[in-house]
Amino acid sequence: MKITPRDLILGGQDGLVNVLGIVLGLSAAATSEHTIIIAGLAAAFSEATSMGAVAYTAAQADKVRIETEGEKMFFGDAVIVGLSALVGAIIPLLPFFFLPVDVSVPISLILSAVALFTLGAKAGKSTGRSKTKSGLQILFIGFLAALAGFIIGVILK
């Protein structure tokens, strides 16, 4: 099983951004830490399972890859994507296990920003692109997507 930056970014960014959007939306709607943790964990495990399955079925659809790398590689890709999604999803949730919502939100944003930038920088390094530019790109895309969850929480509060 080969761990590729593509699989780490695919799962990690998706899991982190989805759960960050949920965390921001629920915190904007003045939800308790307990509810945020339950919703975040439910989303994290659903997302990880879904992302792993998507990675597996997408790889199967690529006939050229099947012929060159074999079926076993696809399962490995799916595991890496799924685990990356789970790890990414836990990052924005961590502060809510220990701190009240009003303190957890900014810490969650900081942890998420660092993780997204790091993912992007590693992707930039592996592709020969600017680490800073790639890090900022992933950070911007991730926060833009998570903003949707926050806006829904504010609107439906």
C-alpha positions in Angstrom: 0.0 0.0 0.0 1.6 3.2 -1.2 0.6 6.5 0.6 0.3 9.3 -1.9 -0.2 13.0 -1.3 -3.3 12.8 -3.5 -5.0 10.3 -1.2 -4.0 12.2 1.9 -5.3 15.5 0.5 -8.4 14.0 -0.9 -9.5 12.5 2.4 -7.9 14.9 4.8 -9.2 18.1 3.3 -12.6 16.7 2.7 -13.1 15.4 6.2 -11.7 18.5 7.8 -13.7 21.0 5.8 -17.0 19.1 6.1 -16.7 18.8 9.9 -15.4 22.4 10.2 -18.5 23.6 8.4 -20.7 21.6 10.7 -18.9 22.9 13.8 -19.1 26.5 12.6 -22.8 26.1 11.7 -23.8 24.6 15.0 -21.7 27.0 17.0 -23.3 29.9 15.2 -26.7 28.5 16.1 -25.6 28.5 19.8 -25.5 24.7 20.1 -23.9 22.9 23.1 -20.4 21.3 23.0 -22.2 17.9 23.4 -24.3 18.4 20.3 -21.4 19.7 18.3 -19.3 16.6 19.3 -22.1 14.2 18.4 -22.8 15.8 15.1 -19.1 16.1 14.3 -18.3 12.5 15.1 -21.3 11.3 13.1 -20.2 13.3 10.2 -16.6 12.2 10.6 -17.3 8.5 10.5 -19.9 8.8 7.7 -17.4 11.0 5.7 -14.5 8.6 6.2 -16.6 5.6 5.1 -18.0 7.5 2.2 -14.6 8.9 1.0 -13.0 5.5 1.2 -15.8 3.9 -0.8 -15.7 6.7 -3.4 -11.9 6.4 -3.7 -12.3 2.6 -4.2 -15.1 2.8 -6.8 -13.4 5.8 -8.6 -10.2 3.8 -8.9 -12.1 0.8 -10.2 -13.5 2.9 -12.9 -10.0 3.7 -14.1 -9.4 0.7 -16.4 -5.8 1.7 -17.2 -4.9 1.8 -13.5 -6.5 -1.6 -12.9 -4.4 -3.1 -15.6 -1.2 -1.6 -14.4 -1.5 -1.7 -10.6 -4.1 -4.4 -9.8 -7.1 -4.6 -7.6 -5.2 -4.8 -4.3 -3.9 -1.2 -4.8 -7.4 0.2 -4.9 -8.3 -1.2 -1.5 -5.1 0.4 -0.1 -6.0 3.8 -1.7 -9.5 3.5 -0.2 -8.1 2.8 3.3 -5.7 5.8 3.1 -8.4 8.2 1.8 -10.9 7.0 4.5 -8.4 7.2 7.4 -7.2 10.7 6.1 -10.8 11.8 6.1 -11.3 10.6 9.7 -8.1 12.3 10.9 -9.0 15.5 9.1 -12.5 15.4 10.5 -11.3 15.1 14.1 -9.0 18.2 13.9 -11.8 20.8 14.1 -13.6 18.8 16.8 -10.7 18.5 19.2 -11.3 21.7 21.2 -15.0 20.9 21.8 -14.0 17.9 23.9 -12.3 20.1 26.4 -13.5 23.7 26.1 -16.8 25.6 25.9 -18.1 26.6 22.4 -17.0 30.2 22.5 -13.4 29.2 23.2 -13.4 26.2 21.0 -14.5 28.0 17.8 -11.3 30.2 17.4 -9.1 27.3 18.4 -10.8 25.0 15.9 -10.3 27.6 13.2 -6.6 27.9 14.0 -6.0 24.1 14.1 -8.0 23.7 10.8 -6.0 26.5 9.2 -2.7 25.0 10.2 -3.8 21.6 9.0 -5.1 22.8 5.6 -2.1 24.9 5.0 0.2 22.0 5.9 -1.7 19.7 3.5 -1.4 22.2 0.7 2.3 22.9 1.4 3.0 19.1 1.3 1.1 18.9 -2.0 3.1 21.8 -3.4 6.4 20.1 -2.3 5.4 16.8 -3.9 4.4 18.5 -7.2 7.3 21.0 -7.4 4.9 23.9 -7.0 5.4 26.7 -4.4 4.7 25.3 -0.9 3.3 28.7 0.2 1.1 29.1 -2.8 -0.3 25.6 -2.6 -0.8 25.9 1.2 -2.7 29.2 0.8 -4.8 27.7 -2.0 -5.9 24.7 0.0 -6.5 27.0 3.1 -8.6 29.4 1.0 -10.7 26.7 -0.6 -11.2 24.9 2.7 -12.3 28.0 4.6 -14.6 29.1 1.7 -16.3 25.7 1.8 -16.6 25.7 5.6 -18.1 29.2 5.5 -21.2 27.7 4.0 -21.9 25.8 7.2 -21.4 28.9 9.2 -23.8 30.9 7.0 -26.5 28.2 7.4 -26.1 28.3 11.2 -26.4 32.1 11.3 -29.5 32.1 8.9 -31.3 29.3 10.7 -30.4 30.3 14.2 
